[in-house]
Amino acid sequence: MQATGATGMSLEEEAKLVYGVVFSLRNLVSKLSAKPGSDGFISYRTSTYKLHYFETPTGLKFVLNTDPHMESMREALRTIYGQIYVEYVVKNPLMRQLTQSGVHPVQNDLFRGNLQRFVRSLPGFE
């Protein structure tokens, strides 16, 4: 049985929809941006949630959904990348073996545990 998200859709379907929205908004913002190389798309807000976006120089994308009234989570996303993802996924010596065996490297229990602890420590996620 597939896990379902808050919308009742499968997590995979939700992820595809979020990726499509982020991809479209990022392209729109980059075309409208007056300054090449600016941060561009950082977040958007609806009446029910706020989506925060961070992209690394290598193109890795991080998204965090929050309450619509939350302040920017850009620094939190940078921390997730620099201190949690890099530490527990990129530096994992088994990453190549996991990828070759068909296991996605982010299914790392240390990564997930540290990510959960970090997110729960943020204001508004208690």
ChimeraX attribute file (.defattr): number of C-alpha atoms within 10 A of each C-alpha:
attribute: neighborCount
match mode: 1-to-1
recipient: residues
	/A:1	4
	/A:2	8
	/A:3	9
	/A:4	13
	/A:5	13
	/A:6	8
	/A:7	8
	/A:8	10
	/A:9	13
	/A:10	14
	/A:11	15
	/A:12	13
	/A:13	13
	/A:14	16
	/A:15	13
	/A:16	11
	/A:17	12
	/A:18	14
	/A:19	14
	/A:20	12
	/A:21	12
	/A:22	21
	/A:23	12
	/A:24	11
	/A:25	17
	/A:26	17
	/A:27	14
	/A:28	13
	/A:29	14
	/A:30	16
	/A:31	12
	/A:32	11
	/A:33	14
	/A:34	10
	/A:35	10
	/A:36	10
	/A:37	8
	/A:38	9
	/A:39	12
	/A:40	18
	/A:41	19
	/A:42	18
	/A:43	19
	/A:44	14
	/A:45	15
	/A:46	10
	/A:47	8
	/A:48	10
	/A:49	14
	/A:50	20
	/A:51	20
	/A:52	23
	/A:53	21
	/A:54	22
	/A:55	17
	/A:56	11
	/A:57	7
	/A:58	6
	/A:59	8
	/A:60	9
	/A:61	14
	/A:62	15
	/A:63	18
	/A:64	15
	/A:65	16
	/A:66	18
	/A:67	15
	/A:68	14
	/A:69	13
	/A:70	15
	/A:71	12
	/A:72	15
	/A:73	21
	/A:74	18
	/A:75	10
	/A:76	16
	/A:77	21
	/A:78	17
	/A:79	14
	/A:80	19
	/A:81	21
	/A:82	12
	/A:83	13
	/A:84	20
	/A:85	19
	/A:86	14
	/A:87	14
	/A:88	20
	/A:89	18
	/A:90	15
	/A:91	10
	/A:92	15
	/A:93	10
	/A:94	12
	/A:95	18
	/A:96	13
	/A:97	11
	/A:98	16
	/A:99	12
	/A:100	11
	/A:101	9
	/A:102	8
	/A:103	13
	/A:104	12
	/A:105	19
	/A:106	16
	/A:107	11
	/A:108	15
	/A:109	11
	/A:110	14
	/A:111	20
	/A:112	15
	/A:113	11
	/A:114	16
	/A:115	18
	/A:116	12
	/A:117	12
	/A:118	15
	/A:119	16
	/A:120	12
	/A:121	11
	/A:122	11
	/A:123	9
	/A:124	12
	/A:125	11
	/A:126	8
